[in-house]
């Protein structure tokens, strides 16, 4: 199937799909650890979605005004840095696995 675009030559969609599959083939033979790290990064990155959602929740569900929401966001961002340092130090002193499991519970 061909889709003509103005000013460009026609693009064959089958060749585009083949190019994408050929690009992904280089990742087929990686170790299990790499896939675990990949999905861990995806899940961790999804956690950053809380910041924009938090402002919507605070405004729409709890009825907070913009000044209070800004103060809460500012306080959270200021407190995040020392807590990350503390968590990193604890993870270095203890076993990382027990640090992570205790942080979850």
N, C-alpha and C positions, 0 to 999 in steps of 0.2 A: 504494500500500500504506500502510495506517495502523497505527500502533502506539499503543494507548492507554496512558497512564501514570496511575496513581492520583493524583487531585487536580489533574491538568492536562488541558487539552483535547488532543485527538488531534493528532499531528504528522504531517504529510504528508512522507515521506522524499524525494519528488521535489522538493518546494519547498526542502528543506534543501540538496539537491545543487545546485539552481539558484542558491541564495543563495551557496554557496561558489564556484561558477564565476563568478558575477557579481562577487564580491569579487576574484577573481584576474585579471579582465579589465583592471583598472587597471594591471597590471604587464606587459601584453603588448607595449607599444610602447616599452619602455625601451631604452636603448642597450646595445650589446654589452659595454661596459666595466662597466656595472652588474651584469650577469649574471656576469662574471668575478669582480668583487669579492664578489658573493654566494657563489659556490662556493668562493672563496678563504677567506672567513670560516667556511664550513661545515667545510672541511678543517682549518683552523687550530684551530677549536674541538674537533675530534675529537682533536687532539693532547693536550688536557688530560685525556683518559681514561687516560693513562699513570700518573698518580699513584695512583689506587685499584688499578689492575692491578699496579703495581710492588710494592705491599705483599703482594698475593696471590702473585705470582711468588716474591718473596723468602722468604715463609713456606712455601708448598707445594712449590715446586721445589727451593729451595736449603736449606730447613730452618733459616732464621734465626729467632731468638727476637724477641719484641716490642720489647725494649730496643734491639737492634741495628737493627731496621727503623726505629724511631723516630729513632735517631741518623743513619741514612742519609738519611731523609726530611728531617730538620732541616738537615743539611749541604747537601743539594741545594737546599732553599729559601733558605738563606742565600747560597749561591754564585750562585743564579740572578739576584739583583738586580744585583750588579756586572757580571755577564756581559751582561745586557740593556743596561746603560749603555754598556759597551764596544762591543757590537755596534751600538748606535745611533750612537755616535760614528764608528765605522768606516764605517757606511753613509752618514753625512753627508759624510765626507771623500772617500770613493771613490764610484764609481757604484753605486747600489743594486743594479743587476742583477748586477754582478760580485761584490758582497758576498754576495748570496743564493746565487749559484752556487758561490762558494768555500766557503760554510758547508755546503752540501749535500755537497760532496766533501771 
